Amino acid sequence: MKKLMLMLTFVLGFVGFIQAQNYPQANMTPEDRANMQTSNVTKRLKLTDDQSKQAKVIFLAQAKSMDSVRASANGDWASVRPAMQAIGKNTDTKLNAILSDDQKKEYEAMKAERRQRMQGAPQN
C-alpha cells in the first residue's frame, strides 16, 4: 500500500511538472509577460523603438488586467471569459493605433496563426 501511494504521488508530481513546462507563462509576472509579448511583436512587426516602448505599456496594462480577472475567477473561467475577451480587444485597439498599415496586416496574420495553434491546444 505504501509503495502504491508513493508511486501515485510521484506520478502526480511528474504530471504537474510536465504541465508547468508546457505553460511557462503561467508562472510569469505581468512584467515578464509584457516583456515577452513586446519582444515577440517588436521582432515580427519590426517596431521602431518608440512603438516598442508604447507596445510594452499596452501589454503591461493587459497583463495586469488579466491577472486581476483571473484572480476573481475562482476556477469559474466561463464567467470571466467575456471580461478577458474585452481586455484582448482593448489591447488590439490600442496596439493598432500605433502600427502602420503594413504592421497591422502582419499583426492580424500573427493573431490568425495564434488562433490556429490554440485550436489544437488542450482545453481545461
C-alpha positions in Angstrom: 0.0 0.0 0.0 2.9 2.4 0.9 4.5 1.7 -2.4 1.3 2.3 -4.3 0.8 5.7 -2.5 4.5 6.6 -3.2 4.2 5.7 -6.8 0.9 7.7 -7.2 2.5 10.7 -5.5 5.5 10.5 -7.8 3.3 10.2 -11.0 1.1 13.2 -9.9 4.1 15.3 -9.2 5.7 14.4 -12.5 2.5 15.3 -14.4 2.4 18.6 -12.6 6.0 19.3 -13.5 5.3 18.5 -17.2 2.2 20.8 -17.2 4.3 23.6 -15.8 6.9 23.1 -18.6 4.1 23.2 -21.3 2.8 26.5 -20.0 5.8 28.6 -18.8 3.7 31.8 -18.9 1.6 30.6 -16.1 4.4 31.3 -13.6 5.5 34.6 -15.1 4.9 38.0 -13.6 2.8 40.6 -15.6 6.1 42.4 -16.3 7.7 39.2 -17.7 4.7 38.5 -19.9 4.7 42.1 -21.2 8.4 41.9 -22.0 7.9 38.6 -23.8 5.0 39.9 -25.8 6.8 43.2 -26.6 9.9 41.3 -27.8 7.9 39.0 -30.0 5.8 41.8 -31.6 8.8 44.0 -32.0 10.7 41.3 -33.9 7.8 40.2 -36.0 6.4 43.6 -36.9 9.8 45.4 -36.9 8.6 48.0 -34.5 10.5 51.3 -34.0 12.0 52.0 -30.6 9.1 54.4 -29.9 6.5 51.8 -31.0 8.2 49.2 -28.9 8.0 51.4 -25.8 4.3 52.1 -26.4 3.6 48.4 -27.0 5.3 47.5 -23.7 3.0 49.9 -21.8 -0.1 48.4 -23.6 1.0 44.8 -22.9 1.8 45.5 -19.3 -1.7 47.0 -18.7 -3.2 44.0 -20.4 -1.2 41.5 -18.3 -2.1 43.3 -15.0 -5.8 43.4 -16.0 -5.8 39.7 -17.0 -4.2 38.8 -13.7 -6.9 40.6 -11.7 -9.6 38.9 -13.8 -8.0 35.5 -13.3 -7.8 36.1 -9.5 -11.5 36.8 -9.4 -12.4 33.7 -11.4 -12.1 31.2 -8.5 -12.0 28.5 -11.1 -15.1 29.6 -13.0 -13.4 30.5 -16.3 -16.7 30.7 -18.2 -17.8 33.6 -16.1 -14.7 35.7 -16.8 -14.3 34.9 -20.4 -16.2 37.9 -21.6 -14.0 40.2 -19.5 -10.9 38.6 -20.8 -12.1 38.9 -24.4 -12.8 42.6 -23.8 -9.3 43.1 -22.4 -7.9 41.5 -25.5 -10.0 43.6 -27.8 -8.9 46.8 -25.9 -5.3 45.7 -26.3 -5.8 45.1 -30.0 -7.4 48.6 -30.5 -4.6 50.3 -28.6 -1.9 48.4 -30.5 -3.4 49.0 -33.9 -3.4 52.7 -33.1 0.4 52.7 -33.0 1.0 50.4 -36.0 1.5 51.3 -39.7 -0.8 49.7 -42.2 1.7 47.0 -43.1 2.3 46.3 -39.5 -1.4 46.0 -38.9 -1.7 43.3 -41.7 1.2 41.4 -40.2 -0.3 41.7 -36.7 -3.6 40.2 -38.0 -1.6 37.4 -39.5 0.1 36.8 -36.1 -3.3 36.6 -34.4 -4.6 34.2 -37.0 -1.6 31.9 -36.5 -2.1 32.1 -32.8 -5.8 31.2 -33.1 -4.8 28.2 -35.3 -2.3 27.0 -32.7 -4.9 27.5 -29.9 -7.4 25.3 -31.6 -5.1 22.3 -31.2 -4.3 23.1 -27.6 -5.8 21.1 -24.8 -8.8 22.7 -23.1 -9.1 22.9 -19.3 
